[in-house]
Amino acid sequence: MRQRVLQTSWEIEEANRTTLLLEILREEQEEQFKFAERELNFFEVLACGRGILQLREDKEFFYALFTEDYGALEVADEQYHQFKQFGGHTRTPSPHVDGDLQKDSQVSGTSTSKVGELVTGL
């Protein structure tokens, strides 16, 4: 019986010491967590000067903007391919043709810059 009481008292002592060790470890982990949290906040402010919620809102805004711009790009790309397919090949005026345009513009009274605008507008 005496040995049983002695064993139980040692088990209680072991449980108390284990509890003390775990409390010390918990406090140490809490300090490390608080330090990491302060460090995160410091770098967050340093990096962008904005909070997490503001960054999430910015992310949503920029994603919506990207989606809108991407849609416009897809439309323009499709228009380009349709123009290329149905419009045929265009040719750029050669220097010889430009000379002819100058002669024609002198005869007709149209300025060369206006004719150039008409040609480039096509």
C-alpha positions as CSV (number, residue, x, y, z in Angstrom):
1,M,0.0,0.0,0.0
2,R,2.8,2.3,0.9
3,Q,4.4,1.8,-2.6
4,R,1.1,2.5,-4.3
5,V,0.8,5.9,-2.5
6,L,4.5,6.7,-3.3
7,Q,3.9,5.8,-7.0
8,T,0.8,8.0,-7.1
9,S,2.6,10.9,-5.5
10,W,5.4,10.6,-8.2
11,E,2.8,10.5,-10.9
12,I,1.2,13.7,-9.5
13,E,4.6,15.3,-9.4
14,E,5.3,14.2,-13.0
15,A,1.9,15.7,-14.1
16,N,2.7,19.0,-12.3
17,R,6.1,19.2,-13.9
18,T,4.7,18.3,-17.4
19,T,2.1,21.0,-16.9
20,L,4.7,23.6,-15.9
21,L,6.8,22.6,-19.0
22,L,3.8,22.9,-21.3
23,E,2.9,26.3,-19.8
24,I,6.5,27.6,-20.3
25,L,6.4,26.3,-23.9
26,R,3.0,27.9,-24.6
27,E,4.2,31.3,-23.2
28,E,7.3,31.1,-25.4
29,Q,5.2,30.2,-28.5
30,E,2.8,33.1,-27.7
31,E,5.8,35.5,-27.6
32,Q,7.1,34.2,-30.9
33,F,3.6,34.5,-32.4
34,K,3.3,38.1,-31.2
35,F,6.7,38.9,-32.6
36,A,5.8,37.4,-35.9
37,E,2.5,39.3,-36.0
38,R,4.3,42.6,-35.3
39,E,6.9,41.8,-38.0
40,L,4.1,41.0,-40.5
41,N,2.4,44.3,-39.7
42,F,5.6,46.2,-40.1
43,F,6.4,44.7,-43.5
44,E,2.8,45.1,-44.6
45,V,3.0,48.8,-43.9
46,L,6.5,49.0,-45.3
47,A,5.6,47.2,-48.5
48,C,2.4,49.0,-49.4
49,G,1.1,51.2,-46.6
50,R,-2.2,49.5,-46.9
51,G,-4.0,46.9,-44.8
52,I,-5.0,43.3,-45.8
53,L,-8.6,44.3,-46.4
54,Q,-7.6,47.1,-48.7
55,L,-5.3,44.8,-50.6
56,R,-8.1,42.3,-51.1
57,E,-10.3,45.1,-52.4
58,D,-7.6,46.2,-54.7
59,K,-7.1,42.7,-56.0
60,E,-10.8,42.4,-56.8
61,F,-10.8,45.7,-58.5
62,F,-7.7,45.0,-60.6
63,Y,-9.1,41.5,-61.5
64,A,-12.3,43.1,-62.8
65,L,-10.3,45.7,-64.7
66,F,-8.1,43.0,-66.2
67,T,-11.2,41.0,-67.2
68,E,-12.7,44.1,-68.9
69,D,-9.5,44.9,-70.8
70,Y,-9.1,41.3,-71.8
71,G,-12.6,41.2,-73.2
72,A,-11.9,44.4,-75.2
73,L,-8.7,42.9,-76.5
74,E,-10.5,39.7,-77.6
75,V,-13.1,41.8,-79.5
76,A,-10.3,43.9,-81.1
77,D,-8.4,40.7,-82.0
78,E,-11.5,39.1,-83.6
79,Q,-12.2,42.3,-85.5
80,Y,-8.6,42.3,-86.8
81,H,-8.9,38.7,-87.9
82,Q,-12.2,39.4,-89.7
83,F,-10.8,42.5,-91.3
84,K,-7.8,40.5,-92.4
85,Q,-9.9,37.7,-93.7
86,F,-12.5,39.8,-95.5
87,G,-10.6,43.0,-96.2
88,G,-7.9,41.3,-98.3
89,H,-4.4,42.7,-98.5
90,T,-3.8,46.3,-98.2
91,R,-0.8,47.9,-99.8
92,T,1.1,50.9,-98.6
93,P,1.8,53.7,-101.1
94,S,5.3,53.5,-102.6
95,P,7.4,56.7,-103.0
96,H,6.4,56.7,-106.7
97,V,2.7,56.7,-105.8
98,D,3.4,59.6,-103.3
99,G,4.9,61.6,-106.1
100,D,1.8,60.9,-108.2
101,L,-0.3,62.0,-105.2
102,Q,1.6,65.3,-105.0
103,K,1.1,65.9,-108.7
104,D,-2.6,65.1,-108.5
105,S,-3.0,67.3,-105.4
106,Q,-1.4,70.2,-107.1
107,V,-3.7,69.8,-110.1
108,S,-6.8,69.4,-107.9
109,G,-5.9,72.0,-105.3
110,T,-5.9,69.4,-102.4
111,S,-3.0,69.7,-100.0
112,T,-0.6,66.7,-99.7
113,S,-1.1,66.5,-96.0
114,K,-4.9,66.0,-96.5
115,V,-4.3,63.3,-99.1
116,G,-1.8,61.7,-96.7
117,E,-4.5,61.7,-94.0
118,L,-7.0,60.1,-96.3
119,V,-4.5,57.4,-97.3
120,T,-3.5,56.6,-93.8
121,G,-7.1,56.7,-92.6
122,L,-7.9,53.8,-94.8
